[in-house]
Amino acid sequence: MSRSQHVQFGLLANARDSLRHAVELLALKDIGSDHARLKHAITNAAHSIELLLKARLQQVNPAFVWENVDKYPNLEARTVTVDTAMSRLKNIGGVAFSENDHMVLRSLRTTRNAIEHYEWSTTEKEAKVIIGNALSFAFSFASEQLGTDLTADFKQDDTWRLLIDELYDFVRVHGARLEARLREKGEYPSCCDACGELTVPTRGGSCELCGHWQNVDD
């Protein structure tokens, strides 16, 4: 008889798993209706972001993941909310959040609460804006604050390309984030022929968003 294997997800692995579910629901389109996929993508993305914030907070001090630090590491005690995690990361960890980040996560929190605790009604357009912003925040935060490229998980097959083809609201907002990052590095990015975003480095090469290889004229 084989022994039962231990099941374990660390904070980052747990976040990565939920983010994968969110992306696959949007990109692969083989489960449920369009509206159901949007609903579950939003709740999975919200869960992933909460865990990513806690993973960064854990790096500052594991006790800060608990609402009451004196109760660390009691799993029956409450861990921090997204708002508290962001406040502690800002005030103690020195992590900067833009006003847009706060707006994105407030909207995401309100939407998830409606989905999980009552009723949810919105337009497809608004739902796609919410999930597009959430995914962009998750990928950017993981890269900049946790040193983890979560986009690589989806670039091993067609998933990333399918996501970009399917969710323009993600392409638009994430393209803007990547463009801003390139400019902060002193780059003057060019427009990508494939995805249409200003995400090709000054000297050409692989588009930071879609991966399309592009030469840039001198």
C-alpha positions in Angstrom: 0.0 0.0 0.0 1.4 3.4 -1.0 1.6 6.1 1.6 -0.6 9.2 1.3 1.4 12.1 -0.1 1.5 15.4 1.8 -0.3 18.3 0.2 1.4 21.7 0.6 1.1 25.1 -1.0 3.4 27.8 0.2 2.1 31.4 -0.2 3.8 32.0 -3.5 2.8 28.5 -4.9 -0.7 29.1 -3.7 -0.9 32.5 -5.4 0.6 31.0 -8.6 -1.9 28.2 -8.7 -4.9 30.6 -8.4 -3.5 32.9 -11.0 -3.0 30.0 -13.4 -6.7 29.2 -13.0 -7.7 32.8 -13.7 -5.6 33.0 -16.9 -6.7 29.6 -18.2 -10.3 30.4 -17.7 -9.9 33.4 -19.9 -7.5 32.0 -22.5 -8.7 28.4 -23.0 -12.5 28.9 -23.1 -13.3 25.3 -22.7 -15.1 25.4 -19.3 -18.6 26.8 -18.8 -20.1 30.0 -20.2 -18.3 33.3 -20.9 -19.9 34.9 -17.9 -19.1 32.1 -15.6 -15.5 32.1 -16.7 -15.3 35.9 -16.1 -16.8 35.4 -12.6 -14.4 32.6 -11.6 -11.4 34.4 -13.2 -12.1 37.4 -11.0 -12.3 35.4 -7.8 -9.2 33.5 -8.6 -7.2 36.6 -9.5 -8.4 38.3 -6.3 -7.3 35.3 -4.2 -3.9 35.3 -6.0 -3.3 39.0 -5.3 -4.1 38.6 -1.7 -1.6 35.8 -1.4 1.1 37.8 -3.3 0.7 40.7 -0.9 1.1 38.3 2.0 4.1 36.6 0.4 5.8 40.0 0.2 4.7 40.9 3.8 6.2 37.5 4.9 9.5 38.7 3.6 9.3 41.7 5.8 8.3 39.7 8.9 6.2 36.5 8.9 4.2 37.8 12.0 3.0 40.7 10.0 0.8 38.4 7.9 -1.4 38.0 11.0 -3.9 40.7 11.8 -2.8 40.4 15.4 0.9 39.8 15.3 0.8 38.3 18.8 -1.2 35.4 17.4 1.4 34.4 14.9 1.5 31.5 13.7 -2.0 30.4 14.9 -3.9 29.3 11.8 -7.2 29.7 13.6 -6.5 33.5 14.0 -7.2 35.9 11.2 -4.6 36.9 8.7 -4.5 40.5 7.3 -6.9 41.9 4.7 -5.7 43.3 1.4 -6.0 46.8 2.8 -4.0 46.0 5.9 -1.4 44.2 3.9 -0.9 47.2 1.6 -0.7 49.5 4.6 1.9 47.5 6.3 3.9 47.0 3.1 3.9 50.7 2.6 4.6 51.9 6.2 6.9 49.1 7.3 8.2 47.5 4.1 8.7 50.6 2.1 6.6 49.3 -0.8 5.0 52.0 -2.9 1.5 51.7 -4.4 0.1 54.1 -6.8 -3.4 55.6 -6.5 -4.3 53.5 -9.5 -3.2 50.4 -7.7 -5.4 51.3 -4.8 -8.4 51.9 -7.1 -7.8 48.6 -9.0 -7.7 46.6 -5.8 -10.7 48.4 -4.2 -12.8 47.6 -7.3 -11.5 44.0 -7.3 -12.4 43.6 -3.6 -15.9 45.0 -4.1 -16.5 42.7 -7.0 -15.2 39.6 -5.3 -17.4 40.4 -2.2 -20.5 40.7 -4.4 -19.7 37.4 -6.2 -18.9 35.4 -3.0 -21.5 36.9 -0.6 -24.5 38.2 -2.5 -25.3 38.9 -6.1 -23.2 40.2 -9.0 -24.4 42.3 -11.9 -22.3 44.2 -14.3 -21.5 44.5 -18.0 -19.1 42.2 -19.9 -17.0 45.3 -20.6 -16.7 46.3 -17.0 -15.9 42.7 -15.9 -13.1 42.5 -18.5 -11.7 45.8 -17.3 -11.7 44.5 -13.7 -9.9 41.3 -14.5 -7.5 42.9 -17.0 -6.4 45.4 -14.3 -6.1 42.6 -11.7 -4.0 40.4 -13.9 -1.7 43.3 -14.8 -1.2 44.2 -11.1 -0.5 40.5 -10.2 2.1 40.0 -12.8 3.8 43.4 -12.1 3.8 43.0 -8.4 5.2 39.5 -8.5 8.0 40.6 -10.8 8.9 43.8 -9.1 8.4 42.9 -5.4 8.9 39.1 -5.4 11.4 38.7 -8.2 9.2 36.1 -9.8 8.1 36.1 -13.5 4.7 34.5 -13.4 4.1 35.2 -17.1 6.7 32.5 -17.8 4.2 29.9 -16.7 2.0 30.7 -19.6 4.6 31.2 -22.3 5.6 27.6 -22.5 2.6 26.9 -24.7 -0.1 29.0 -26.5 -1.8 30.2 -23.2 -0.1 33.6 -23.2 -0.9 34.3 -26.8 -4.5 33.2 -26.4 -4.9 35.5 -23.3 -3.6 38.5 -25.3 -5.9 37.6 -28.2 -8.9 37.3 -25.9 -8.5 40.1 -23.4 -7.8 43.5 -24.9 -8.4 45.2 -21.6 -5.4 43.3 -20.2 -3.2 44.1 -23.2 -4.0 47.8 -22.9 -3.3 48.2 -19.2 -0.4 45.8 -19.0 1.2 47.3 -22.1 1.0 50.7 -20.4 2.7 49.3 -17.2 5.5 47.7 -19.3 6.0 50.8 -21.4 6.3 52.9 -18.2 8.9 50.4 -16.8 10.9 50.6 -20.0 10.9 54.4 -19.9 12.1 54.3 -16.3 15.1 52.4 -17.5 15.8 55.1 -20.1 14.3 53.2 -23.0 12.3 54.8 -25.8 10.1 51.9 -26.7 8.7 51.3 -30.2 5.2 50.0 -31.1 5.0 46.3 -31.5 3.8 45.2 -34.9 1.9 42.2 -33.3 0.2 43.5 -30.2 0.2 47.3 -31.0 1.7 48.4 -27.7 4.7 50.5 -27.0 6.6 47.6 -25.6 9.5 46.9 -27.9 12.9 48.0 -26.4 14.8 50.8 -28.1 17.2 48.6 -30.0 14.5 46.1 -30.9 14.2 42.4 -29.9 11.4 40.6 -28.1 8.3 42.6 -27.3 8.0 42.9 -23.5 4.3 42.1 -23.7 3.6 39.5 -26.4 7.1 38.2 -27.1 7.0 39.1 -30.9 10.6 39.5 -32.2 11.0 42.8 -33.9 13.8 44.7 -35.5 13.9 48.5 -35.0 15.4 50.8 -37.6 18.3 53.0 -36.4 
